[in-house]
Amino acid sequence: MTPGHGTCGAVLGENLRAIGGGYLGELREVLRLRVEEFAPTAEPSLSGGPAPNVVINGLAAGTARAWGEVVRLERAQVESTCVGAWLDGPPAITKNSFGKGTAWHLATAPVDLSEVIDDVLSGTDLVNDMPGGLEVVERGHLRFLMNKTTNDIVVGDRTVSAATPSS
């Protein structure tokens, strides 16, 4: 099992009260790290200029968007780090063995998640057999398949039509 959480996850408990002990509260034991500060990259920056991009070195190397966190390790293994600008040095992606599985934490949002997904799935029995360019979103019992390519994609017995440019 690979647990996950969204941005600002584990800050509030089930009764909407702040969890003590730093951000990630109850997930700290599983992730073996502490988020000390949230660092969104929204425009305009505090300096008045454009907000700097988060750059990742290591797993999912490249740029990230929208978010960064200042992370302090307790025991997690660093898979990549943030470099440059205001997030120079903290871990960007970590993993930690816990129980029978591995917990992953992304302290930013890499533009290309494919390498991260491949690494997460490599330690499981799960298979990522979706073709590139196909986004799958589930909302309750509904599943949406969005083709972001210029060619039709066949998935099982269904054809997902190619994206059409907006005019």
C-alpha positions in Angstrom: 0.0 0.0 0.0 1.3 3.4 -0.9 -0.6 6.1 1.1 -1.1 9.6 -0.4 -2.4 13.0 0.6 -3.1 16.2 -1.2 -1.7 19.7 -0.7 -2.1 20.7 3.0 -3.1 17.1 3.9 -3.0 16.0 7.5 -3.0 19.6 8.8 -6.5 19.1 10.3 -7.9 16.1 12.1 -11.3 14.5 11.6 -12.9 17.2 13.8 -11.3 20.1 11.8 -8.8 20.9 14.6 -5.2 21.5 13.9 -3.0 18.5 14.6 -0.1 19.3 16.9 3.6 18.6 16.2 4.0 20.4 12.9 2.4 19.9 9.5 1.6 16.4 8.4 0.5 15.6 11.9 -0.6 12.0 12.0 1.3 11.2 8.7 4.7 12.2 10.2 5.3 8.7 11.6 4.5 7.1 8.2 6.4 9.7 6.0 9.2 10.2 8.6 9.5 13.9 7.8 8.1 17.3 8.9 6.9 20.1 6.7 8.1 23.3 8.3 6.7 25.8 5.9 4.4 26.0 2.9 5.9 28.0 0.0 3.4 28.6 -2.8 4.7 30.2 -6.0 1.8 32.4 -6.8 2.1 35.7 -8.7 3.1 38.3 -7.8 6.0 37.3 -5.7 6.9 39.2 -2.5 9.5 41.1 -4.4 6.9 42.3 -6.9 8.5 40.4 -9.9 7.5 37.1 -11.4 7.4 34.1 -9.0 10.4 31.9 -9.5 9.9 28.3 -10.7 10.7 25.4 -8.4 13.4 23.4 -10.0 13.9 19.6 -9.1 17.2 17.7 -9.2 17.0 13.9 -9.1 13.8 11.9 -9.6 11.3 13.9 -11.8 14.1 16.4 -12.7 12.9 19.6 -14.3 10.5 22.3 -13.2 7.6 22.1 -10.8 4.5 24.3 -10.5 2.3 26.0 -8.0 3.8 24.7 -4.8 6.8 24.0 -2.6 7.3 23.0 1.0 10.3 23.3 3.3 10.8 19.8 4.5 13.0 18.5 7.4 13.8 14.8 7.4 13.4 12.5 10.3 14.3 9.3 8.5 12.9 9.4 5.0 15.1 8.7 1.9 15.6 11.7 -0.4 14.8 10.9 -4.1 15.2 14.5 -5.3 15.8 18.0 -4.1 14.8 21.5 -4.9 17.5 23.7 -6.3 17.8 27.5 -6.7 15.8 30.5 -5.7 14.0 30.4 -2.4 13.8 26.6 -2.2 17.5 25.7 -2.5 18.3 22.4 -0.8 15.2 20.9 0.8 13.9 17.5 -0.4 11.4 17.7 -3.2 10.5 14.0 -3.3 11.0 11.4 -0.5 10.1 7.9 0.3 10.0 5.9 3.5 9.5 2.2 4.1 6.6 1.7 6.6 5.0 -1.6 7.6 4.6 -3.7 4.4 4.7 -0.7 2.0 6.4 2.5 1.1 5.1 6.0 1.7 6.0 8.8 -0.8 5.9 12.5 -0.2 6.0 15.2 -3.0 6.9 18.6 -1.5 6.1 20.2 -4.9 4.2 19.4 -8.1 6.6 18.2 -10.9 5.4 19.2 -14.3 6.0 15.6 -15.5 4.9 13.0 -12.9 5.5 9.9 -15.2 8.9 9.0 -13.7 7.5 9.3 -10.1 4.5 7.2 -11.0 6.7 4.5 -12.5 8.9 4.5 -9.4 5.9 4.3 -7.0 4.4 1.4 -9.1 7.7 -0.5 -9.4 7.4 -1.6 -5.8 3.9 -2.9 -6.2 1.8 -5.4 -8.1 0.0 -2.5 -9.9 0.7 -1.7 -13.5 0.5 1.6 -15.3 -0.8 0.4 -18.6 -2.5 3.7 -19.7 -1.1 5.1 -22.9 0.7 8.4 -22.7 -1.5 11.5 -23.2 -4.5 9.9 -21.5 -5.6 11.4 -18.2 -7.9 9.4 -16.0 -9.9 11.1 -13.3 -12.4 9.4 -10.9 -15.1 11.3 -9.1 -17.1 8.9 -6.9 -18.4 6.1 -9.2 -17.6 8.0 -12.4 -14.4 7.7 -14.4 -13.4 10.3 -17.0 -10.9 9.6 -19.7 -9.4 12.7 -21.3 -7.3 12.3 -24.4 -4.8 15.1 -24.6 -3.2 14.0 -27.9 -4.1 14.6 -31.5 -4.8 10.9 -32.2 -7.7 8.6 -31.0 -6.7 6.2 -28.2 -8.2 2.8 -27.7 -8.6 1.6 -24.1 -10.1 -1.8 -23.8 -13.3 -1.8 -25.8 -13.5 2.1 -26.0 -12.1 4.7 -28.2 -11.2 8.0 -26.6 -11.4 10.7 -29.3 -8.5 13.0 -30.0 -8.3 16.4 -28.4 -9.5 19.2 -30.7 -8.0 22.6 -30.6 -10.2 25.4 -29.3 -10.9 28.2 -31.7 
